[in-house]
Amino acid sequence: MAVERETLRLWDPATAAFRDPLRGIDLLPQQPPVPPLVVLADGSEMVGPDRAALLVERGYEVRTVPGAGHVVHRDDFGGFLRALDGWI
């Protein structure tokens, strides 16, 4: 998590300004074209519980890696692999 905190400290938020006009617009596909798996960090700031539920409702499989941060495979590689169990 220290790497993530340092990365955020150095990050220029202006690089995400392109998202402002998209706020409030549902950009999730209504129906996935193939069986999809979404692996989330525990307490994901990108996909909260409401969005995760919407993904499930639309046919996505959503799995969360407890204790992992935003970069799941870096923060808990073993947990990431366990999230893939039975999928690949």
C-alpha positions as CSV (number, residue, x, y, z in Angstrom):
1,M,0.0,0.0,0.0
2,A,3.0,2.3,0.5
3,V,3.7,2.2,-3.3
4,E,0.0,3.1,-4.0
5,R,0.1,6.0,-1.5
6,E,3.3,7.4,-3.1
7,T,1.9,7.0,-6.6
8,L,-1.2,9.0,-5.6
9,R,0.9,11.6,-4.0
10,L,2.8,12.1,-7.3
11,W,-0.3,11.8,-9.5
12,D,-1.7,14.9,-11.3
13,P,-5.5,14.7,-11.0
14,A,-5.8,16.9,-14.1
15,T,-5.0,13.7,-16.1
16,A,-8.5,12.5,-15.2
17,A,-10.4,15.6,-16.3
18,F,-11.7,13.8,-19.3
19,R,-14.0,11.9,-17.0
20,D,-15.9,15.0,-15.8
21,P,-18.4,15.1,-18.8
22,L,-19.0,11.3,-18.3
23,R,-20.1,11.5,-14.7
24,G,-23.6,10.0,-14.2
25,I,-23.5,8.2,-17.6
26,D,-23.8,4.5,-17.5
27,L,-20.9,3.2,-19.6
28,L,-21.2,-0.4,-18.5
29,P,-22.3,-2.8,-21.3
30,Q,-25.9,-3.8,-21.0
31,Q,-25.0,-7.4,-21.7
32,P,-21.5,-8.9,-21.9
33,P,-20.5,-10.3,-25.3
34,V,-18.6,-13.2,-23.7
35,P,-18.7,-14.6,-20.1
36,P,-16.8,-12.0,-18.1
37,L,-15.0,-12.1,-14.8
38,V,-14.4,-8.9,-12.9
39,V,-11.8,-9.2,-10.0
40,L,-12.2,-6.3,-7.6
41,A,-10.0,-5.0,-4.8
42,D,-11.5,-5.1,-1.3
43,G,-13.4,-1.8,-0.9
44,S,-12.8,-0.8,-4.6
45,E,-13.1,2.9,-5.1
46,M,-13.6,2.3,-8.9
47,V,-16.5,-0.2,-8.6
48,G,-18.5,0.2,-5.4
49,P,-21.1,-2.3,-4.1
50,D,-23.9,-0.7,-6.2
51,R,-21.9,-1.0,-9.4
52,A,-20.7,-4.5,-8.6
53,A,-24.4,-5.5,-8.1
54,L,-25.3,-3.9,-11.4
55,L,-22.5,-5.9,-13.1
56,V,-23.8,-9.2,-11.6
57,E,-27.3,-8.3,-12.7
58,R,-26.0,-7.8,-16.2
59,G,-24.4,-11.2,-16.3
60,Y,-20.9,-10.5,-15.0
61,E,-19.2,-12.7,-12.4
62,V,-17.7,-10.4,-9.8
63,R,-15.1,-11.7,-7.3
64,T,-13.4,-9.6,-4.6
65,V,-10.0,-10.2,-3.2
66,P,-10.2,-9.4,0.6
67,G,-7.5,-7.0,1.8
68,A,-6.2,-6.2,-1.7
69,G,-5.8,-2.6,-2.9
70,H,-6.5,-1.1,-6.4
71,V,-3.8,-3.2,-8.1
72,V,-5.1,-6.6,-7.0
73,H,-2.4,-8.8,-8.6
74,R,0.4,-6.7,-7.1
75,D,-1.1,-6.3,-3.7
76,D,-2.1,-9.9,-3.2
77,F,-0.9,-12.2,-6.0
78,G,-2.1,-15.3,-4.2
79,G,-5.5,-13.8,-3.6
80,F,-5.7,-12.8,-7.3
81,L,-4.9,-16.4,-8.4
82,R,-7.5,-17.7,-6.0
83,A,-10.1,-15.3,-7.5
84,L,-9.3,-17.0,-10.9
85,D,-9.8,-20.5,-9.4
86,G,-12.4,-22.3,-11.5
87,W,-12.5,-19.6,-14.1
88,I,-9.5,-20.4,-16.2
